[in-house]
Amino acid sequence: MDHLPLMLRLVAAMVLKKQCQVLLAEIAYLRAENGYYRQQLPPKRLTFTMAWKRRFAETGAVVGWARLKDICTIASIRTVQRWKNLLEKGLLSVTTTKQGRPRVAKETEDLVLKMSKENPSWGAVRIVGELDKLEIVICARTVSAIWKRHGMVPPDPQRRMKESNWKPFIAGHDHEIVATDFFTADVWGWLGKRTVYVLFFIHLQTRRVHIAGITENPDEAFMKQTARNDTMADVGWLKEVGAKYLIHDRDTKYCESWKTIVTDSNVETLALPANSPDLNAYAERWVRSIKVDCIRRLTILGVSGLRRAVREYVEFYNAERPHQSMDNAPLGAQPPAQKLDDGLVKGPIRCRERCGGVLKHYYREAA
């Protein structure tokens, strides 16, 4: 600019000064905007890709380390200098592998999502049990992570087991204790809705359930006949499971003649205290299971329809449903899965449905 006239040099200087003022104002505004964005970020450590590290290293070196120390807020000045050194050594151009545990296979993730959508009430532990039957091993936290990635809300756990002195006692004698109880179900007929009573037994150690009888009129004759059927020496269910004690509530349906027949077969009947459903928790929990999983999801026509629904559910419960209190495995013996030479499980995954699709059991079909 020395060869220019003095007037032109003054004009050029004024223009450059104005441009510098505009640029400084823009930089001040961008710094204020950047500070606002930084304030809105959650308090956690930021992560940078290779491309961003290269960009900060290149632009930071142009600004100069002394000046960059005053204006750098995205990272410390030492971090940017380290990126510059890596850039000069050619290390920022190398794609590094991602740290952390690898994700589960896409087939497994799709299967978890399928089970969750088809069974909204299933929790993570229940799904893990279903996958264990298919020789797919994952943990409940992995199921929760899959739900989180896909924006699914896990079911709210509503059941909690209350600790008491009764629980240790049951754990020590559950192999010889059977619990019994009634539950009711509404069925529809030609004359409208009717109430039907279902009497069942549950063996506390194995959790196996047996339906003793279904009737609209649980009178003394009905109770005596069920007692005879289940205490027979050769085919009685109580004899089959080796029951020594039969616990029940104080319902008047458990008449004296019923107790006499059961006691004569060397099975002692124990009436629980009044207003103590926790002492018969296994039976109470099974009533909730069959009602929530089956009865309340069906429109049942007649007593025969209820018999079919209860029979289907008991078969599902005793042989196919995984039980969290039994190592999250089904009560029934499952056929061994066929494996290839490399240890991978083979065979397509199938779904067996009961009660019109209300109950679902996933299994591998033999190849």
Secondary structure, DSSP 8 states (H G I E B T S, - for coil): -TTS-HHHHHHHHHHHHHHHHHHHHHHHHHHHHHHHHHHHS-SS-----HHHHHHHHHHHHHH-HHHHHHH--SS-HHHHHHHHHHHHTT-TTS-----S-----HHHHHHHHHHHHH-TT--HHHHHHHHHHTT----HHHHHHHHHHTT-------------THHHHHHHHGGGEEEEEEEEEEEEETTEEEEEEEEEEEETTT--EEEEEEES---HHHHHHHHHHHT-TTT-HHHHTT-SEEEE---TTS-HHHHHHHHHTT-EEEE--TT-GGGGHHHHHHHHHHHHHTGGGS--BHHHHHHHHHHHHHHHHHHTSEEGGGTTEESS------B-TTS-B-S-EEEEEEGGGTEEEEEE---
